[in-house]
Amino acid sequence: MQNEASKSKPKILYVEDQLDAFNLVVIHLRDNFEVIGAESPAQAKEILNTENIALILLDIALEEKFDGLQLLTEVKSDERYKNIPLITLTAYAMHGEKEKFLQEGADEYISKPFKRDILREKINSLIRQ
């Protein structure tokens, strides 16, 4: 059940299959955003079709043998979603990973572990645009 305050908060879709990681992001963002979780690409697409999402946070290393990079490509090539800002929030931090994700269409990249202030700053800058 939503209270009146949560109805006015921008909605962020966080595609993450690890509950601890999801809960950590919720704790960091709950004052200013409503964070909706999706554990799979199918669930993410369903939410994108039914909710007014202001921003997508996407983990690249998803279970179910599904690469988050594939979801990134699908979202950014779909006319319905391509203008929704997307931040990859991932443990992939090897040399060249950031550039790869940005080239595939991500608007920003944050590596795990992350700093709360950096997460908030990047989200705010993309939502304000």
Backbone as numpy.savetxt, mean C-alpha at the origin, in Angstrom:
# Nx Ny Nz CAx CAy CAz Cx Cy Cz
-17.56 -2.07 12.56 -18.39 -0.89 12.56 -17.52 0.36 12.56
-17.87 1.33 11.75 -17.08 2.55 11.66 -17.73 3.64 12.49
-16.89 4.45 13.12 -17.44 5.61 13.78 -17.38 6.79 12.81
-17.99 7.90 13.18 -18.05 9.06 12.27 -16.65 9.57 11.92
-15.72 9.53 12.86 -14.37 10.03 12.61 -13.67 9.20 11.55
-13.84 7.88 11.58 -13.14 7.04 10.62 -13.70 7.20 9.21
-14.97 7.61 9.10 -15.56 7.80 7.77 -14.90 8.93 7.02
-14.38 9.91 7.73 -13.77 11.06 7.06 -12.28 10.88 6.79
-11.69 9.83 7.29 -10.27 9.60 7.09 -10.02 8.99 5.71
-8.94 9.42 5.03 -8.60 8.77 3.76 -8.32 7.28 4.00
-8.73 6.46 3.03 -8.55 5.01 3.15 -7.28 4.59 2.43
-6.50 3.79 3.14 -5.28 3.22 2.59 -5.47 1.72 2.51
-5.21 1.16 1.36 -5.23 -0.28 1.17 -3.81 -0.80 1.38
-3.63 -1.68 2.35 -2.32 -2.27 2.59 -2.39 -3.74 2.21
-1.68 -4.11 1.17 -1.63 -5.49 0.70 -0.43 -6.15 1.38
-0.75 -6.97 2.36 0.27 -7.57 3.24 -0.29 -8.86 3.80
0.48 -9.92 3.71 0.00 -11.21 4.20 0.51 -11.57 5.60
1.28 -10.71 6.20 1.79 -10.94 7.55 1.04 -10.02 8.52
0.28 -10.61 9.42 -0.57 -9.85 10.34 0.23 -8.88 11.20
1.40 -9.28 11.69 2.20 -8.39 12.53 2.61 -7.14 11.76
3.01 -7.29 10.52 3.41 -6.14 9.70 2.21 -5.23 9.46
1.06 -5.84 9.17 -0.16 -5.06 8.96 -0.52 -4.26 10.21
-0.51 -4.93 11.35 -0.88 -4.27 12.61 0.06 -3.13 12.95
1.34 -3.27 12.65 2.30 -2.21 12.92 1.97 -0.96 12.10
1.64 -1.15 10.84 1.28 -0.01 9.99 -0.01 0.64 10.50
-0.97 -0.17 10.91 -2.22 0.38 11.45 -1.93 1.26 12.67
-1.09 0.78 13.56 -0.73 1.55 14.76 -0.12 2.89 14.37
0.74 2.90 13.38 1.41 4.13 12.97 0.50 5.11 12.23
-0.55 4.61 11.61 -1.36 5.47 10.74 -2.77 5.72 11.23
-3.23 5.01 12.23 -4.65 5.05 12.59 -5.19 6.41 13.01
-4.32 7.30 13.45 -4.80 8.62 13.83 -5.29 9.43 12.63
-4.68 9.21 11.47 -5.00 10.03 10.30 -5.61 9.28 9.13
-5.55 7.96 9.16 -6.00 7.17 8.02 -6.77 5.94 8.48
-7.65 5.47 7.62 -8.28 4.18 7.83 -7.51 3.18 6.98
-6.89 2.20 7.60 -6.10 1.21 6.88 -6.93 -0.05 6.69
-7.10 -0.44 5.43 -7.85 -1.63 5.07 -6.84 -2.67 4.59
-6.94 -3.87 5.10 -5.97 -4.90 4.75 -6.47 -5.86 3.69
-5.56 -6.29 2.86 -5.81 -7.36 1.90 -4.64 -8.32 2.00
-4.95 -9.61 2.09 -3.90 -10.62 2.23 -3.50 -11.21 0.89
-4.26 -10.92 -0.15 -3.98 -11.50 -1.45 -4.32 -10.50 -2.55
-3.78 -10.70 -3.72 -4.11 -9.83 -4.85 -5.60 -9.84 -5.18
-6.24 -10.99 -5.10 -7.67 -11.07 -5.39 -8.47 -10.22 -4.40
-8.11 -10.31 -3.15 -8.78 -9.52 -2.13 -8.51 -8.03 -2.35
-7.29 -7.69 -2.74 -6.94 -6.29 -3.01 -7.79 -5.73 -4.14
-7.96 -6.50 -5.20 -8.76 -6.04 -6.34 -10.23 -5.86 -5.95
-10.72 -6.75 -5.12 -12.11 -6.64 -4.64 -12.29 -5.34 -3.86
-11.34 -5.04 -2.99 -11.41 -3.81 -2.19 -11.29 -2.59 -3.10
-10.41 -2.63 -4.08 -10.27 -1.51 -5.01 -11.57 -1.25 -5.77
-12.34 -2.30 -6.01 -13.61 -2.16 -6.72 -14.75 -1.66 -5.84
-14.61 -1.76 -4.52 -15.72 -1.42 -3.64 -15.46 -0.24 -2.72
-14.22 0.14 -2.54 -13.88 1.22 -1.61 -13.23 2.38 -2.35
-13.34 3.56 -1.78 -12.68 4.74 -2.32 -11.28 4.82 -1.69
-10.31 4.23 -2.34 -8.95 4.11 -1.81 -8.12 5.32 -2.23
-7.48 5.96 -1.24 -6.66 7.14 -1.51 -5.22 6.75 -1.85
-4.76 5.58 -1.35 -3.37 5.18 -1.55 -3.25 3.68 -1.30
-2.31 3.06 -2.00 -2.04 1.62 -1.82 -0.64 1.46 -1.26
-0.53 0.68 -0.19 0.76 0.20 0.31 0.86 -1.25 -0.12
1.98 -1.63 -0.71 2.09 -2.97 -1.27 3.38 -3.65 -0.84
3.21 -4.78 -0.17 4.36 -5.64 0.12 4.64 -6.43 -1.15
5.88 -6.58 -1.51 6.24 -7.29 -2.74 6.31 -8.80 -2.50
6.75 -9.21 -1.33 6.91 -10.64 -1.04 5.63 -11.19 -0.42
4.66 -11.49 -1.26 3.41 -12.07 -0.80 3.47 -13.58 -0.89
2.73 -14.23 -0.02 2.65 -15.69 -0.08 1.72 -16.07 -1.22
1.20 -17.24 -1.21 0.32 -17.76 -2.26 1.03 -17.82 -3.61
2.34 -17.87 -3.60 3.11 -17.93 -4.84 2.77 -16.77 -5.78
2.48 -15.62 -5.20 2.13 -14.45 -6.01 3.10 -13.33 -5.67
3.75 -12.85 -6.66 4.70 -11.76 -6.51 3.95 -10.44 -6.50
4.19 -9.63 -5.48 3.57 -8.31 -5.41 3.89 -7.44 -6.62
5.02 -7.72 -7.26 5.39 -6.97 -8.45 4.36 -7.18 -9.56
3.81 -8.38 -9.64 2.77 -8.65 -10.63 1.52 -7.82 -10.33
1.15 -7.71 -9.06 0.00 -6.89 -8.69 0.27 -5.42 -8.98
1.47 -4.95 -8.69 1.86 -3.58 -9.01 1.65 -3.30 -10.49
2.13 -4.18 -11.33 2.00 -4.02 -12.78 0.53 -4.01 -13.19
-0.25 -4.92 -12.64 -1.67 -4.99 -12.99 -2.41 -3.72 -12.56
-2.16 -3.25 -11.35 -2.84 -2.06 -10.84 -2.49 -0.84 -11.68
-1.22 -0.67 -11.96 -0.79 0.53 -12.69 -1.15 0.48 -14.17
-1.48 -0.68 -14.70 -1.88 -0.74 -16.11 -3.41 -0.72 -16.27
-4.13 -0.73 -15.16 -5.59 -0.71 -15.19 -6.08 0.74 -15.08
-6.86 1.17 -16.05 -7.36 2.55 -16.08 -8.09 2.94 -14.80
-8.77 1.99 -14.17 -9.54 2.30 -12.97 -8.65 2.64 -11.77
-7.44 2.12 -11.74 -6.60 2.26 -10.55 -5.29 3.00 -10.78
-4.93 3.23 -12.02 -3.57 3.71 -12.30 -3.23 5.05 -11.65
-4.25 5.83 -11.30 -3.98 7.13 -10.68 -3.97 7.08 -9.15
-4.19 5.91 -8.58 -4.09 5.77 -7.13 -2.61 5.64 -6.78
-2.10 6.55 -5.95 -0.68 6.45 -5.58 -0.38 5.11 -4.92
0.78 4.57 -5.24 1.18 3.27 -4.71 2.59 3.33 -4.16
2.74 2.87 -2.94 4.06 2.80 -2.29 4.39 1.33 -2.04
5.53 0.89 -2.51 5.98 -0.44 -2.14 6.61 -0.33 -0.75
6.15 -1.20 0.13 6.64 -1.26 1.51 7.14 -2.68 1.68
8.44 -2.86 1.50 8.96 -4.21 1.32 10.31 -4.43 1.96
10.60 -5.67 2.24 11.92 -6.05 2.76 12.94 -6.17 1.64
12.49 -6.12 0.39 13.44 -6.15 -0.74 14.22 -4.85 -0.74
15.47 -4.93 -0.35 16.28 -3.72 -0.23 17.65 -3.88 -0.90
17.75 -4.83 -1.79 19.01 -5.04 -2.50 19.24 -3.90 -3.50
20.47 -3.73 -3.89 20.82 -2.70 -4.86 19.97 -2.88 -6.12
19.35 -1.82 -6.56 18.56 -1.84 -7.78 17.09 -2.16 -7.58
16.71 -2.65 -6.40 15.31 -3.00 -6.16 14.41 -1.76 -6.22
14.82 -0.70 -5.54 14.02 0.53 -5.53 13.75 1.00 -6.96
14.80 1.08 -7.76 14.67 1.54 -9.13 13.75 0.63 -9.94
13.84 -0.67 -9.70 13.00 -1.64 -10.40 11.53 -1.39 -10.10
11.20 -1.20 -8.82 9.80 -0.99 -8.44 9.28 0.35 -8.96
10.11 1.37 -8.90 9.69 2.68 -9.43 9.49 2.62 -10.93
10.34 1.88 -11.61 10.21 1.72 -13.06 8.93 0.98 -13.42
8.52 0.06 -12.57 7.29 -0.71 -12.82 6.02 0.08 -12.50
6.18 1.27 -11.91 5.02 2.12 -11.69 4.76 2.56 -10.27
5.54 2.06 -9.31 5.35 2.52 -7.93 5.67 4.01 -7.86
4.93 4.72 -7.03 5.18 6.15 -6.86 6.26 6.42 -5.82
6.39 5.51 -4.88 7.41 5.63 -3.83 7.84 4.24 -3.41
8.93 4.19 -2.67 9.50 2.93 -2.18 9.94 3.15 -0.74
9.58 2.23 0.11 10.05 2.24 1.50 10.50 0.82 1.83
11.71 0.71 2.38 12.19 -0.62 2.75 11.88 -0.88 4.22
11.65 -2.16 4.51 11.43 -2.61 5.89 12.77 -2.97 6.49
13.01 -2.73 7.74 12.15 -1.98 8.64 12.14 -0.50 8.26
11.04 0.16 8.57 10.87 1.56 8.17 10.73 2.44 9.40
10.91 3.72 9.18 10.69 4.71 10.24 9.30 5.30 10.06
8.57 5.40 11.15 7.21 5.90 11.12 7.11 7.26 10.42
8.02 8.15 10.72 7.95 9.50 10.15 8.13 9.47 8.63
8.99 8.61 8.14 9.19 8.50 6.69 7.93 7.94 6.03
7.32 6.94 6.64 6.07 6.38 6.10 5.00 7.47 6.03
4.79 8.18 7.10 3.77 9.24 7.12 4.08 10.34 6.12
5.33 10.75 6.06 5.74 11.82 5.14 5.46 11.44 3.68
5.82 10.24 3.30 5.63 9.81 1.92 4.14 9.67 1.59
3.38 9.14 2.52 1.94 9.01 2.30 1.31 10.40 2.15
1.62 11.27 3.07 1.04 12.62 3.02 1.40 13.36 1.75
2.63 13.21 1.30 3.03 13.92 0.08 2.29 13.40 -1.15
1.99 12.12 -1.19 1.28 11.55 -2.34 -0.23 11.82 -2.29
-0.79 11.83 -1.13 -2.23 12.08 -1.02 -2.54 13.55 -1.27
-1.65 14.43 -0.92 -1.88 15.86 -1.12 -1.76 16.30 -2.57
-1.10 15.50 -3.40 -0.85 15.91 -4.79 -2.11 16.10 -5.57
